Amino acid sequence: MATPRGRVRVRGVEKPMQDARVLIVGGGIAGLTSAIALRRAGHRVEVIERDPTWSVYGVGIIQQSNVVRAMSMLGLLEDYLGAGFGFDHVDVFRPDGTHVATVPSPKLTPGYPANVGIARPALHKILGDRAKACGAQVRLGVVVDSLRDDGRGVDVAFSDGSEGRFDVVIGADGLYSSIRQMIFPDAPPPRFTGQGVWRHNFERPADLVSLHVYDGPIGMGLVPLSQHLMYMYVTTPEPGNPRYPREGLAAAMRSKLQHAPPRIAELAERIQDDDQVVYKPLEWQFLTGDWHKGRIVLVGDAVHATTPHLGQGAGMAIEDSLVLAEELSRAGSYEEAFRAYRNRRFERCKFIVERSRYICESQLGLHPPVDQAFETRQMFEVIAAPI
């Protein structure tokens, strides 16, 4: 006998999907926006995070108009904009510092900026505070030891000795997702691109009111984050995927900028504190098959990790959270909801991952040089489409 849409049968009893008990593994951007979206839809949500300090590294993040739209849908827009810096275009420069293009950004939320730069700790605080305020339970220093999906729910054993039963488990635990490994042990591991990214915060000068992107084999950019703060990113070839010790990290970043244009070179001289430098090898991941198994589903970097060349990694994760919550609220079964979620997200996320990789590989000389202004315009066209 068919059940009404939005309801499922559990042990012979019809149960509303809007009252599902959901475990979210991972307390980062994907996990917290999923928690907020699912709580707004009426689900009971528990978030676990392996880091007992629940901290994030202190640089910034670029977010475009699709994220501004998503934050509005999550009811977070005013808090979000109050903690960041809004701007409406991207300025593109040649490697010598010559300005070549100003690319307007589409506004998807009338009356609000098209893009936002925001410090990661500020964004983390906004999302964490809202997730807890709307009723999500958050446990820190805890991981999943085992999952047992019997088709009617998932029994979970945790590292602190506790256990729980959930209608849905969401793997939002990032590039090296333990949940992905548990449900898809044969999935390919994350792959190193041959590049790394260096980041450092600076005081924002008054004339830095947009994202500045510098073309070339070494990618560089300046991103406004607040009235007083900006950050620099630098993408560099890193053959052999070297590991840089903390001691000497500032000198290593300065060495990558020996031939930088004047504005970047002047900032490079201020990079002196090893603890203020964040370095990360660039890796990617994209699952071409299912994004779920039974009652367990993946979101964000756990299923489609991208390089930062289009600035859309967090944006894709936030959109995932909204689409998954929406499909859970309107589908007739969990299977139907998870397949609809993947179908809506697949091509959009695939474009971001593949195009970001192409830009990365072009900087490494594996493809002809790209036109950054063209890439930016093309990306804006894609993200302007409804999710």
Contacts in CASP RR format, 6 or more apart in sequence:
PFRMAT RR
TARGET T0000
AUTHOR 0000-0000-0000
METHOD contacts of the structure
MODEL  1
MATPRGRVRVRGVEKPMQDARVLIVGGGIAGLTSAIALRRAGHRVEVIER
DPTWSVYGVGIIQQSNVVRAMSMLGLLEDYLGAGFGFDHVDVFRPDGTHV
ATVPSPKLTPGYPANVGIARPALHKILGDRAKACGAQVRLGVVVDSLRDD
GRGVDVAFSDGSEGRFDVVIGADGLYSSIRQMIFPDAPPPRFTGQGVWRH
NFERPADLVSLHVYDGPIGMGLVPLSQHLMYMYVTTPEPGNPRYPREGLA
AAMRSKLQHAPPRIAELAERIQDDDQVVYKPLEWQFLTGDWHKGRIVLVG
DAVHATTPHLGQGAGMAIEDSLVLAEELSRAGSYEEAFRAYRNRRFERCK
FIVERSRYICESQLGLHPPVDQAFETRQMFEVIAAPI
3 9 0 8 1.000
3 14 0 8 1.000
3 332 0 8 1.000
4 332 0 8 1.000
5 330 0 8 1.000
5 331 0 8 1.000
5 332 0 8 1.000
6 16 0 8 1.000
6 17 0 8 1.000
6 18 0 8 1.000
6 329 0 8 1.000
6 330 0 8 1.000
6 331 0 8 1.000
6 332 0 8 1.000
7 14 0 8 1.000
7 15 0 8 1.000
7 16 0 8 1.000
7 17 0 8 1.000
7 332 0 8 1.000
8 14 0 8 1.000
8 15 0 8 1.000
8 17 0 8 1.000
8 332 0 8 1.000
8 333 0 8 1.000
8 334 0 8 1.000
9 15 0 8 1.000
10 152 0 8 1.000
10 153 0 8 1.000
10 167 0 8 1.000
11 152 0 8 1.000
15 167 0 8 1.000
17 328 0 8 1.000
17 329 0 8 1.000
17 331 0 8 1.000
17 332 0 8 1.000
17 334 0 8 1.000
17 337 0 8 1.000
18 41 0 8 1.000
18 42 0 8 1.000
18 43 0 8 1.000
18 328 0 8 1.000
18 329 0 8 1.000
19 42 0 8 1.000
19 43 0 8 1.000
19 44 0 8 1.000
20 43 0 8 1.000
20 44 0 8 1.000
20 167 0 8 1.000
20 168 0 8 1.000
20 328 0 8 1.000
21 43 0 8 1.000
21 44 0 8 1.000
21 46 0 8 1.000
21 165 0 8 1.000
21 166 0 8 1.000
21 167 0 8 1.000
21 168 0 8 1.000
22 38 0 8 1.000
22 43 0 8 1.000
22 44 0 8 1.000
22 45 0 8 1.000
22 46 0 8 1.000
22 166 0 8 1.000
22 167 0 8 1.000
22 168 0 8 1.000
22 169 0 8 1.000
22 170 0 8 1.000
23 46 0 8 1.000
23 48 0 8 1.000
23 154 0 8 1.000
23 156 0 8 1.000
23 164 0 8 1.000
23 166 0 8 1.000
23 168 0 8 1.000
23 169 0 8 1.000
23 170 0 8 1.000
24 31 0 8 1.000
24 34 0 8 1.000
24 35 0 8 1.000
24 38 0 8 1.000
24 45 0 8 1.000
24 46 0 8 1.000
24 47 0 8 1.000
24 48 0 8 1.000
24 136 0 8 1.000
24 170 0 8 1.000
24 171 0 8 1.000
24 172 0 8 1.000
25 48 0 8 1.000
25 143 0 8 1.000
25 144 0 8 1.000
25 169 0 8 1.000
25 170 0 8 1.000
25 171 0 8 1.000
25 172 0 8 1.000
25 173 0 8 1.000
25 178 0 8 1.000
25 179 0 8 1.000
26 47 0 8 1.000
26 48 0 8 1.000
26 49 0 8 1.000
26 50 0 8 1.000
26 171 0 8 1.000
26 172 0 8 1.000
26 173 0 8 1.000
26 174 0 8 1.000
27 47 0 8 1.000
27 48 0 8 1.000
27 49 0 8 1.000
27 54 0 8 1.000
27 138 0 8 1.000
27 172 0 8 1.000
28 49 0 8 1.000
28 56 0 8 1.000
28 124 0 8 1.000
28 127 0 8 1.000
28 172 0 8 1.000
29 123 0 8 1.000
29 124 0 8 1.000
29 127 0 8 1.000
29 314 0 8 1.000
29 317 0 8 1.000
29 318 0 8 1.000
30 172 0 8 1.000
30 174 0 8 1.000
30 299 0 8 1.000
30 300 0 8 1.000
30 301 0 8 1.000
30 302 0 8 1.000
30 317 0 8 1.000
30 318 0 8 1.000
30 320 0 8 1.000
30 321 0 8 1.000
31 47 0 8 1.000
31 170 0 8 1.000
31 172 0 8 1.000
31 299 0 8 1.000
31 317 0 8 1.000
31 321 0 8 1.000
32 47 0 8 1.000
32 124 0 8 1.000
32 127 0 8 1.000
32 128 0 8 1.000
32 130 0 8 1.000
32 131 0 8 1.000
33 70 0 8 1.000
33 74 0 8 1.000
33 127 0 8 1.000
33 317 0 8 1.000
33 318 0 8 1.000
33 321 0 8 1.000
33 322 0 8 1.000
34 170 0 8 1.000
34 172 0 8 1.000
34 299 0 8 1.000
34 320 0 8 1.000
34 321 0 8 1.000
34 324 0 8 1.000
34 325 0 8 1.000
35 45 0 8 1.000
35 47 0 8 1.000
35 131 0 8 1.000
35 134 0 8 1.000
35 136 0 8 1.000
36 74 0 8 1.000
36 76 0 8 1.000
36 127 0 8 1.000
36 130 0 8 1.000
36 131 0 8 1.000
36 134 0 8 1.000
36 136 0 8 1.000
36 321 0 8 1.000
37 74 0 8 1.000
37 321 0 8 1.000
37 322 0 8 1.000
37 324 0 8 1.000
37 325 0 8 1.000
38 45 0 8 1.000
38 321 0 8 1.000
38 324 0 8 1.000
38 325 0 8 1.000
38 328 0 8 1.000
39 45 0 8 1.000
39 131 0 8 1.000
39 134 0 8 1.000
39 135 0 8 1.000
39 136 0 8 1.000
40 74 0 8 1.000
40 134 0 8 1.000
40 325 0 8 1.000
41 325 0 8 1.000
41 326 0 8 1.000
41 328 0 8 1.000
41 329 0 8 1.000
43 325 0 8 1.000
43 328 0 8 1.000
45 131 0 8 1.000
45 135 0 8 1.000
45 136 0 8 1.000
45 137 0 8 1.000
46 136 0 8 1.000
46 137 0 8 1.000
46 138 0 8 1.000
46 139 0 8 1.000
46 166 0 8 1.000
47 131 0 8 1.000
47 136 0 8 1.000
47 137 0 8 1.000
47 138 0 8 1.000
47 139 0 8 1.000
48 138 0 8 1.000
48 139 0 8 1.000
48 140 0 8 1.000
48 141 0 8 1.000
48 142 0 8 1.000
48 143 0 8 1.000
48 144 0 8 1.000
48 158 0 8 1.000
49 138 0 8 1.000
49 139 0 8 1.000
49 140 0 8 1.000
49 141 0 8 1.000
49 142 0 8 1.000
50 141 0 8 1.000
50 142 0 8 1.000
50 143 0 8 1.000
50 173 0 8 1.000
51 140 0 8 1.000
51 141 0 8 1.000
52 140 0 8 1.000
52 141 0 8 1.000
53 140 0 8 1.000
54 124 0 8 1.000
54 138 0 8 1.000
54 140 0 8 1.000
55 121 0 8 1.000
56 120 0 8 1.000
56 121 0 8 1.000
56 124 0 8 1.000
57 120 0 8 1.000
57 278 0 8 1.000
58 119 0 8 1.000
58 120 0 8 1.000
58 121 0 8 1.000
58 201 0 8 1.000
58 278 0 8 1.000
59 119 0 8 1.000
59 120 0 8 1.000
59 199 0 8 1.000
59 200 0 8 1.000
59 201 0 8 1.000
59 231 0 8 1.000
59 278 0 8 1.000
60 117 0 8 1.000
60 118 0 8 1.000
60 119 0 8 1.000
60 120 0 8 1.000
60 199 0 8 1.000
60 201 0 8 1.000
60 223 0 8 1.000
60 225 0 8 1.000
60 231 0 8 1.000
61 117 0 8 1.000
61 118 0 8 1.000
61 119 0 8 1.000
61 120 0 8 1.000
61 123 0 8 1.000
61 314 0 8 1.000
62 115 0 8 1.000
62 117 0 8 1.000
62 211 0 8 1.000
62 223 0 8 1.000
62 308 0 8 1.000
62 311 0 8 1.000
63 115 0 8 1.000
63 116 0 8 1.000
63 117 0 8 1.000
63 118 0 8 1.000
63 311 0 8 1.000
63 314 0 8 1.000
63 315 0 8 1.000
64 105 0 8 1.000
64 114 0 8 1.000
64 115 0 8 1.000
64 311 0 8 1.000
64 312 0 8 1.000
64 315 0 8 1.000
64 379 0 8 1.000
64 380 0 8 1.000
64 383 0 8 1.000
65 105 0 8 1.000
65 106 0 8 1.000
65 107 0 8 1.000
65 108 0 8 1.000
65 109 0 8 1.000
65 114 0 8 1.000
65 115 0 8 1.000
65 380 0 8 1.000
65 383 0 8 1.000
65 384 0 8 1.000
66 108 0 8 1.000
66 312 0 8 1.000
66 315 0 8 1.000
66 319 0 8 1.000
66 383 0 8 1.000
66 384 0 8 1.000
66 387 0 8 1.000
67 116 0 8 1.000
67 314 0 8 1.000
67 315 0 8 1.000
67 318 0 8 1.000
68 77 0 8 1.000
68 80 0 8 1.000
68 81 0 8 1.000
68 108 0 8 1.000
68 109 0 8 1.000
68 112 0 8 1.000
68 113 0 8 1.000
68 114 0 8 1.000
68 115 0 8 1.000
68 116 0 8 1.000
69 108 0 8 1.000
69 109 0 8 1.000
70 315 0 8 1.000
70 318 0 8 1.000
70 319 0 8 1.000
70 322 0 8 1.000
70 387 0 8 1.000
71 77 0 8 1.000
71 80 0 8 1.000
71 81 0 8 1.000
71 318 0 8 1.000
72 109 0 8 1.000
72 112 0 8 1.000
73 322 0 8 1.000
74 130 0 8 1.000
74 318 0 8 1.000
74 321 0 8 1.000
74 322 0 8 1.000
76 126 0 8 1.000
76 127 0 8 1.000
76 130 0 8 1.000
77 109 0 8 1.000
77 112 0 8 1.000
79 126 0 8 1.000
79 130 0 8 1.000
80 116 0 8 1.000
80 118 0 8 1.000
80 123 0 8 1.000
80 126 0 8 1.000
81 112 0 8 1.000
81 113 0 8 1.000
81 116 0 8 1.000
83 118 0 8 1.000
83 119 0 8 1.000
83 122 0 8 1.000
83 123 0 8 1.000
83 125 0 8 1.000
83 126 0 8 1.000
83 226 0 8 1.000
84 116 0 8 1.000
84 117 0 8 1.000
84 118 0 8 1.000
84 119 0 8 1.000
84 122 0 8 1.000
84 225 0 8 1.000
84 226 0 8 1.000
85 116 0 8 1.000
85 117 0 8 1.000
85 118 0 8 1.000
85 204 0 8 1.000
85 224 0 8 1.000
85 225 0 8 1.000
85 226 0 8 1.000
85 227 0 8 1.000
86 113 0 8 1.000
86 114 0 8 1.000
86 115 0 8 1.000
86 116 0 8 1.000
86 117 0 8 1.000
86 224 0 8 1.000
87 105 0 8 1.000
87 113 0 8 1.000
87 114 0 8 1.000
87 115 0 8 1.000
87 116 0 8 1.000
87 117 0 8 1.000
87 209 0 8 1.000
87 210 0 8 1.000
87 211 0 8 1.000
87 224 0 8 1.000
88 104 0 8 1.000
88 105 0 8 1.000
88 107 0 8 1.000
88 113 0 8 1.000
88 114 0 8 1.000
88 115 0 8 1.000
88 210 0 8 1.000
89 102 0 8 1.000
89 103 0 8 1.000
89 104 0 8 1.000
89 105 0 8 1.000
89 114 0 8 1.000
89 210 0 8 1.000
90 102 0 8 1.000
90 103 0 8 1.000
90 105 0 8 1.000
90 115 0 8 1.000
90 210 0 8 1.000
90 211 0 8 1.000
90 212 0 8 1.000
90 213 0 8 1.000
90 376 0 8 1.000
91 99 0 8 1.000
91 101 0 8 1.000
91 102 0 8 1.000
91 103 0 8 1.000
91 210 0 8 1.000
91 211 0 8 1.000
91 212 0 8 1.000
91 213 0 8 1.000
92 99 0 8 1.000
92 100 0 8 1.000
92 101 0 8 1.000
92 102 0 8 1.000
92 103 0 8 1.000
92 213 0 8 1.000
92 215 0 8 1.000
92 372 0 8 1.000
92 373 0 8 1.000
92 376 0 8 1.000
93 99 0 8 1.000
93 100 0 8 1.000
93 212 0 8 1.000
93 213 0 8 1.000
93 214 0 8 1.000
93 215 0 8 1.000
93 261 0 8 1.000
94 100 0 8 1.000
94 214 0 8 1.000
94 215 0 8 1.000
94 216 0 8 1.000
95 214 0 8 1.000
95 215 0 8 1.000
95 216 0 8 1.000
95 217 0 8 1.000
95 218 0 8 1.000
95 261 0 8 1.000
96 261 0 8 1.000
97 214 0 8 1.000
97 261 0 8 1.000
97 262 0 8 1.000
97 263 0 8 1.000
100 215 0 8 1.000
100 373 0 8 1.000
101 373 0 8 1.000
102 210 0 8 1.000
103 373 0 8 1.000
103 376 0 8 1.000
103 377 0 8 1.000
103 380 0 8 1.000
104 114 0 8 1.000
105 114 0 8 1.000
105 115 0 8 1.000
105 380 0 8 1.000
106 114 0 8 1.000
106 380 0 8 1.000
106 381 0 8 1.000
106 384 0 8 1.000
107 113 0 8 1.000
107 114 0 8 1.000
108 114 0 8 1.000
108 384 0 8 1.000
115 211 0 8 1.000
117 211 0 8 1.000
117 223 0 8 1.000
117 224 0 8 1.000
117 225 0 8 1.000
118 225 0 8 1.000
118 226 0 8 1.000
119 201 0 8 1.000
119 225 0 8 1.000
119 226 0 8 1.000
119 229 0 8 1.000
122 226 0 8 1.000
128 138 0 8 1.000
131 138 0 8 1.000
132 138 0 8 1.000
139 160 0 8 1.000
141 159 0 8 1.000
141 160 0 8 1.000
142 158 0 8 1.000
142 159 0 8 1.000
142 160 0 8 1.000
143 158 0 8 1.000
143 159 0 8 1.000
143 178 0 8 1.000
144 156 0 8 1.000
144 157 0 8 1.000
144 158 0 8 1.000
144 159 0 8 1.000
144 178 0 8 1.000
144 179 0 8 1.000
144 182 0 8 1.000
145 157 0 8 1.000
145 158 0 8 1.000
145 159 0 8 1.000
145 161 0 8 1.000
146 156 0 8 1.000
146 157 0 8 1.000
146 182 0 8 1.000
147 154 0 8 1.000
147 155 0 8 1.000
147 156 0 8 1.000
147 169 0 8 1.000
147 179 0 8 1.000
147 182 0 8 1.000
147 183 0 8 1.000
147 296 0 8 1.000
148 154 0 8 1.000
148 155 0 8 1.000
148 156 0 8 1.000
149 155 0 8 1.000
149 293 0 8 1.000
149 294 0 8 1.000
149 295 0 8 1.000
149 296 0 8 1.000
151 294 0 8 1.000
151 295 0 8 1.000
153 165 0 8 1.000
153 166 0 8 1.000
153 167 0 8 1.000
153 295 0 8 1.000
154 165 0 8 1.000
154 166 0 8 1.000
154 167 0 8 1.000
154 168 0 8 1.000
154 169 0 8 1.000
154 295 0 8 1.000
154 296 0 8 1.000
155 163 0 8 1.000
155 164 0 8 1.000
155 165 0 8 1.000
156 163 0 8 1.000
156 164 0 8 1.000
156 165 0 8 1.000
156 166 0 8 1.000
156 169 0 8 1.000
157 163 0 8 1.000
157 164 0 8 1.000
158 164 0 8 1.000
166 295 0 8 1.000
167 295 0 8 1.000
167 334 0 8 1.000
168 295 0 8 1.000
168 296 0 8 1.000
168 297 0 8 1.000
168 328 0 8 1.000
168 334 0 8 1.000
169 179 0 8 1.000
169 295 0 8 1.000
169 296 0 8 1.000
169 297 0 8 1.000
170 296 0 8 1.000
170 297 0 8 1.000
170 298 0 8 1.000
170 299 0 8 1.000
170 324 0 8 1.000
171 177 0 8 1.000
171 179 0 8 1.000
171 180 0 8 1.000
171 296 0 8 1.000
171 297 0 8 1.000
171 298 0 8 1.000
171 299 0 8 1.000
171 302 0 8 1.000
172 298 0 8 1.000
172 299 0 8 1.000
172 300 0 8 1.000
172 302 0 8 1.000
172 317 0 8 1.000
173 179 0 8 1.000
173 180 0 8 1.000
173 302 0 8 1.000
174 300 0 8 1.000
174 301 0 8 1.000
174 302 0 8 1.000
174 305 0 8 1.000
175 190 0 8 1.000
175 283 0 8 1.000
175 285 0 8 1.000
175 301 0 8 1.000
175 302 0 8 1.000
175 305 0 8 1.000
176 190 0 8 1.000
177 298 0 8 1.000
177 301 0 8 1.000
177 302 0 8 1.000
177 303 0 8 1.000
179 296 0 8 1.000
179 298 0 8 1.000
179 302 0 8 1.000
180 187 0 8 1.000
180 287 0 8 1.000
180 298 0 8 1.000
180 302 0 8 1.000
180 303 0 8 1.000
181 187 0 8 1.000
182 296 0 8 1.000
183 292 0 8 1.000
183 293 0 8 1.000
183 296 0 8 1.000
183 298 0 8 1.000
184 287 0 8 1.000
184 290 0 8 1.000
184 293 0 8 1.000
187 287 0 8 1.000
188 285 0 8 1.000
189 285 0 8 1.000
190 283 0 8 1.000
190 284 0 8 1.000
190 285 0 8 1.000
190 305 0 8 1.000
191 283 0 8 1.000
191 284 0 8 1.000
191 285 0 8 1.000
192 241 0 8 1.000
192 281 0 8 1.000
192 282 0 8 1.000
192 283 0 8 1.000
193 282 0 8 1.000
193 283 0 8 1.000
193 284 0 8 1.000
193 307 0 8 1.000
193 357 0 8 1.000
193 360 0 8 1.000
193 361 0 8 1.000
193 364 0 8 1.000
194 237 0 8 1.000
194 238 0 8 1.000
194 239 0 8 1.000
194 240 0 8 1.000
194 241 0 8 1.000
194 281 0 8 1.000
194 282 0 8 1.000
194 360 0 8 1.000
194 364 0 8 1.000
195 235 0 8 1.000
195 236 0 8 1.000
195 237 0 8 1.000
195 238 0 8 1.000
195 281 0 8 1.000
195 282 0 8 1.000
195 307 0 8 1.000
195 360 0 8 1.000
195 363 0 8 1.000
195 364 0 8 1.000
196 235 0 8 1.000
196 236 0 8 1.000
196 238 0 8 1.000
196 279 0 8 1.000
196 280 0 8 1.000
196 281 0 8 1.000
196 282 0 8 1.000
197 233 0 8 1.000
197 234 0 8 1.000
197 235 0 8 1.000
197 236 0 8 1.000
197 279 0 8 1.000
197 280 0 8 1.000
197 282 0 8 1.000
197 308 0 8 1.000
198 233 0 8 1.000
198 234 0 8 1.000
198 235 0 8 1.000
198 236 0 8 1.000
198 253 0 8 1.000
198 256 0 8 1.000
198 277 0 8 1.000
198 278 0 8 1.000
198 279 0 8 1.000
199 231 0 8 1.000
199 232 0 8 1.000
199 233 0 8 1.000
199 234 0 8 1.000
199 277 0 8 1.000
199 278 0 8 1.000
199 279 0 8 1.000
199 280 0 8 1.000
200 231 0 8 1.000
200 232 0 8 1.000
200 253 0 8 1.000
200 271 0 8 1.000
200 276 0 8 1.000
200 277 0 8 1.000
200 278 0 8 1.000
201 225 0 8 1.000
201 229 0 8 1.000
201 230 0 8 1.000
201 231 0 8 1.000
201 276 0 8 1.000
202 229 0 8 1.000
202 230 0 8 1.000
202 231 0 8 1.000
202 232 0 8 1.000
202 267 0 8 1.000
202 270 0 8 1.000
203 228 0 8 1.000
203 229 0 8 1.000
203 230 0 8 1.000
204 224 0 8 1.000
204 225 0 8 1.000
204 226 0 8 1.000
204 227 0 8 1.000
204 228 0 8 1.000
204 229 0 8 1.000
204 230 0 8 1.000
205 230 0 8 1.000
208 222 0 8 1.000
208 224 0 8 1.000
208 230 0 8 1.000
209 224 0 8 1.000
210 224 0 8 1.000
211 221 0 8 1.000
211 222 0 8 1.000
211 223 0 8 1.000
211 224 0 8 1.000
212 221 0 8 1.000
212 222 0 8 1.000
212 223 0 8 1.000
213 219 0 8 1.000
213 220 0 8 1.000
213 221 0 8 1.000
213 372 0 8 1.000
213 376 0 8 1.000
214 220 0 8 1.000
214 221 0 8 1.000
214 261 0 8 1.000
214 264 0 8 1.000
215 369 0 8 1.000
215 370 0 8 1.000
215 372 0 8 1.000
216 363 0 8 1.000
216 369 0 8 1.000
217 237 0 8 1.000
217 363 0 8 1.000
217 364 0 8 1.000
217 365 0 8 1.000
218 234 0 8 1.000
218 235 0 8 1.000
218 236 0 8 1.000
218 237 0 8 1.000
218 256 0 8 1.000
218 257 0 8 1.000
218 259 0 8 1.000
218 260 0 8 1.000
218 363 0 8 1.000
219 233 0 8 1.000
219 234 0 8 1.000
219 235 0 8 1.000
219 236 0 8 1.000
219 363 0 8 1.000
220 232 0 8 1.000
220 233 0 8 1.000
220 234 0 8 1.000
220 235 0 8 1.000
220 257 0 8 1.000
220 260 0 8 1.000
220 261 0 8 1.000
220 264 0 8 1.000
221 232 0 8 1.000
221 233 0 8 1.000
221 234 0 8 1.000
221 264 0 8 1.000
222 230 0 8 1.000
222 231 0 8 1.000
222 232 0 8 1.000
222 263 0 8 1.000
222 264 0 8 1.000
222 267 0 8 1.000
223 230 0 8 1.000
223 231 0 8 1.000
223 232 0 8 1.000
223 233 0 8 1.000
224 230 0 8 1.000
225 231 0 8 1.000
232 264 0 8 1.000
232 267 0 8 1.000
233 308 0 8 1.000
234 253 0 8 1.000
234 256 0 8 1.000
234 257 0 8 1.000
235 282 0 8 1.000
235 308 0 8 1.000
235 309 0 8 1.000
235 360 0 8 1.000
235 363 0 8 1.000
236 256 0 8 1.000
237 363 0 8 1.000
237 364 0 8 1.000
238 281 0 8 1.000
241 281 0 8 1.000
244 252 0 8 1.000
244 279 0 8 1.000
246 274 0 8 1.000
246 275 0 8 1.000
247 274 0 8 1.000
248 274 0 8 1.000
249 274 0 8 1.000
249 277 0 8 1.000
249 279 0 8 1.000
250 271 0 8 1.000
250 272 0 8 1.000
250 273 0 8 1.000
250 274 0 8 1.000
250 276 0 8 1.000
250 277 0 8 1.000
252 277 0 8 1.000
252 279 0 8 1.000
253 268 0 8 1.000
253 271 0 8 1.000
253 277 0 8 1.000
253 279 0 8 1.000
254 268 0 8 1.000
254 269 0 8 1.000
254 271 0 8 1.000
257 264 0 8 1.000
257 265 0 8 1.000
257 268 0 8 1.000
260 268 0 8 1.000
271 277 0 8 1.000
282 307 0 8 1.000
282 308 0 8 1.000
282 360 0 8 1.000
283 305 0 8 1.000
283 307 0 8 1.000
284 305 0 8 1.000
284 306 0 8 1.000
284 307 0 8 1.000
284 353 0 8 1.000
284 356 0 8 1.000
284 357 0 8 1.000
285 301 0 8 1.000
285 303 0 8 1.000
285 304 0 8 1.000
285 305 0 8 1.000
286 303 0 8 1.000
286 304 0 8 1.000
286 305 0 8 1.000
286 349 0 8 1.000
286 350 0 8 1.000
286 353 0 8 1.000
286 354 0 8 1.000
287 298 0 8 1.000
287 303 0 8 1.000
287 304 0 8 1.000
290 342 0 8 1.000
291 297 0 8 1.000
291 298 0 8 1.000
291 303 0 8 1.000
291 338 0 8 1.000
291 341 0 8 1.000
291 342 0 8 1.000
291 345 0 8 1.000
292 298 0 8 1.000
292 338 0 8 1.000
292 339 0 8 1.000
292 342 0 8 1.000
294 334 0 8 1.000
294 335 0 8 1.000
294 338 0 8 1.000
295 334 0 8 1.000
297 324 0 8 1.000
297 338 0 8 1.000
297 341 0 8 1.000
299 317 0 8 1.000
299 320 0 8 1.000
299 321 0 8 1.000
299 324 0 8 1.000
300 313 0 8 1.000
300 316 0 8 1.000
300 317 0 8 1.000
300 320 0 8 1.000
301 313 0 8 1.000
301 317 0 8 1.000
303 349 0 8 1.000
304 316 0 8 1.000
304 345 0 8 1.000
304 349 0 8 1.000
304 350 0 8 1.000
304 352 0 8 1.000
304 353 0 8 1.000
305 313 0 8 1.000
305 353 0 8 1.000
306 312 0 8 1.000
306 313 0 8 1.000
306 316 0 8 1.000
306 349 0 8 1.000
306 352 0 8 1.000
306 353 0 8 1.000
306 356 0 8 1.000
306 357 0 8 1.000
307 356 0 8 1.000
307 357 0 8 1.000
307 359 0 8 1.000
307 360 0 8 1.000
308 356 0 8 1.000
309 355 0 8 1.000
309 356 0 8 1.000
309 357 0 8 1.000
309 359 0 8 1.000
309 360 0 8 1.000
310 352 0 8 1.000
310 355 0 8 1.000
310 356 0 8 1.000
310 359 0 8 1.000
310 375 0 8 1.000
310 379 0 8 1.000
311 356 0 8 1.000
312 352 0 8 1.000
312 356 0 8 1.000
312 379 0 8 1.000
312 383 0 8 1.000
313 352 0 8 1.000
316 345 0 8 1.000
316 348 0 8 1.000
316 349 0 8 1.000
316 352 0 8 1.000
319 345 0 8 1.000
319 348 0 8 1.000
319 387 0 8 1.000
320 341 0 8 1.000
320 345 0 8 1.000
320 349 0 8 1.000
322 387 0 8 1.000
323 341 0 8 1.000
323 344 0 8 1.000
323 345 0 8 1.000
323 387 0 8 1.000
324 337 0 8 1.000
324 338 0 8 1.000
324 341 0 8 1.000
327 336 0 8 1.000
327 337 0 8 1.000
327 338 0 8 1.000
327 340 0 8 1.000
327 341 0 8 1.000
327 344 0 8 1.000
328 334 0 8 1.000
328 337 0 8 1.000
330 337 0 8 1.000
331 337 0 8 1.000
331 340 0 8 1.000
344 387 0 8 1.000
345 387 0 8 1.000
348 382 0 8 1.000
348 383 0 8 1.000
348 385 0 8 1.000
348 387 0 8 1.000
351 382 0 8 1.000
352 379 0 8 1.000
352 382 0 8 1.000
355 375 0 8 1.000
355 378 0 8 1.000
355 379 0 8 1.000
358 367 0 8 1.000
358 370 0 8 1.000
359 370 0 8 1.000
359 372 0 8 1.000
359 375 0 8 1.000
361 367 0 8 1.000
362 368 0 8 1.000
362 369 0 8 1.000
362 370 0 8 1.000
END
